[in-house]
Amino acid sequence: MLTPSQIDEFHRNGFLNGGRILTDDELDALRADLDHILEKGPDGFSDAEPHPVSFRNMSQRGDELAALAVWQIVNIWEAAPAFQQLIYHPSIVKGISQLTGAADLMVWHDQIQYKPPNYGGATRWHQDAPLWPIILPMTPVSAWIALDDADEGNGCMWMVPGSYKWGDQMDFLRTQQHLEQRDEFMNIEGFAPPADSEVKAVAPQPRPVKSGEVSFHHSLTWHGSPFNRSDRPRRAIAIHYMTGESRFVASGQHLMKQFVTLEDGEPMAEAGEHFPTVCRDGEPVGAPA
Ligand SMILES: O=C(O)CCC(=O)C(=O)O
C-alpha cells in the first residue's frame, strides 16, 4: 500500500518511486526469463509457441552510432511465466489503483526496454498517452520495474516534475529528439509552461531506480532515457494499465489494435484475452494458477 504522502508526491510531480516490491527469487526468475527470450531473438519464435507481440530494436540509426540498441519487447507476459505473474503483482496493481483512484484495471500492454552494456541507445523525450490513440479516457498511470540498478551511468529514466499538468505537448517534444546523450539530456529548450499552470519551470531530473523497485509515472509526464555507455546492462519493464472506464477508439492506430474485438466506443474491459483484468472492485485479482 502506498502512504498518503507518497500519493501526494505522485500528484505533485507525476512520478513516484514506490520502493522495493520484488524478492531476490522473483528478480532472478524475471531476469532468467528475459535472458532466455533475448537469446532466442526477434526471429527465434515459431507461430505455434507463446511469443511476444513485438520484439525489435527501437534505435534504428543509420549513422556512426548504428551499433546502439534499445531492445523493445511488447507483451513479454504472453511468452514468459515470470512476467505473467508480474502484471498481476499485488503491490503494483494496488499502487496503480491507489494512484488512479480506479477500482477496476486491465493490462493495456507491457514493454521491456533493454539497453545493452556499452551500446545502449536512447529513448527520446516523450509522453505516453498521446501515443495510445485507441483508448479513451487516457490511461493515467504506468509502472516501471527495474531488473538492474538503473542510474545516470546506464541510462535511467529522466522526468520533468509537474509536466503532466501541461497537457499533450508531444508536438513540442518532437522538436527535442536530438537530445540522446547523458550530458545533454537535461537541455530541453524552447518551451514556456502555460501561463495559468502552477508549474512554471521545465526542470528535468534523472530518476534512479534500484533493481526490484517500482517507479510509477503519469501517462502525460515528460520522460525519456539517454544512452547506456556503461559496462552494465539496463534491463527494465514498463507495464501500462487501463482503467475500467477505458473505451475503444476505432479511428486510432496502435500495435495492439489487431487484438481488439470491439466496435467503436465499447468498453476495453471486453477487449479480449490480450487485455486481462488485474483488479476488480479495488482488489488485485491475483495471477491465474
Ligand atoms: O525504459 C525506458 O527508458 C523508457 C520507458 C518508457 O518510456 C515508459 O515506461 O513509458
The ligand as an SDF file (V2000), in Angstrom:
LIG
                    3D

 10  9  0  0  0  0  0  0  0  0999 V2000
   12.6450    2.3720  -20.1540 O   0  0  0  0  0  0  0  0  0  0  0  0
   12.8000    3.4990  -20.6030 C   0  0  0  0  0  0  0  0  0  0  0  0
   13.8900    4.0570  -20.5990 O   0  0  0  0  0  0  0  0  0  0  0  0
   11.6190    4.2900  -21.1300 C   0  0  0  0  0  0  0  0  0  0  0  0
   10.3150    3.6740  -20.7170 C   0  0  0  0  0  0  0  0  0  0  0  0
    9.1200    4.4550  -21.1030 C   0  0  0  0  0  0  0  0  0  0  0  0
    9.1350    5.3040  -21.9590 O   0  0  0  0  0  0  0  0  0  0  0  0
    7.8590    4.1790  -20.3990 C   0  0  0  0  0  0  0  0  0  0  0  0
    7.8490    3.3540  -19.4780 O   0  0  0  0  0  0  0  0  0  0  0  0
    6.8350    4.7910  -20.7250 O   0  0  0  0  0  0  0  0  0  0  0  0
  1  2  2  0
  2  3  1  0
  2  4  1  0
  4  5  1  0
  5  6  1  0
  6  7  2  0
  6  8  1  0
  8  9  2  0
  8 10  1  0
M  END
$$$$
